């Protein structure tokens, strides 16, 4: 049945930002223990986004993660600017991320490492992503 009235559309709604509090991943012990918030939580969010291949897992929305699979086998001159664009695009899907800049690249054999700064509402975070090409 279709609602008869539209009074609810005339009400003022207030949008509230949720806390960034989340579980803590202990990468060294491969365990989840405790809770974290703020800048520490954002470091974990960045790690998770940059280590989740976009479109590969049904549990995540198509806006979550980064596309890296098609960069394998491509020349370094293509990979570096494309990696910068994709990292920035992936991280900006999170509303707490304001941008990423200061990209520097190191290449060694078939590996390329990107180092950069992620600007969040909590402050700047130094991050990196290593990729086999």
Secondary structure as UniProt FT lines:
FT   HELIX           7..10
FT   STRAND          22..26
FT   TURN            27..30
FT   STRAND          31..36
FT   HELIX           38..50
FT   TURN            54..55
FT   TURN            58..59
FT   TURN            62..63
FT   HELIX           69..71
FT   TURN            72..73
FT   HELIX           76..91
FT   TURN            92..93
FT   TURN            95..96
FT   STRAND          97..108
FT   TURN            109..110
FT   STRAND          111..120
FT   TURN            121..122
FT   STRAND          123..132
//
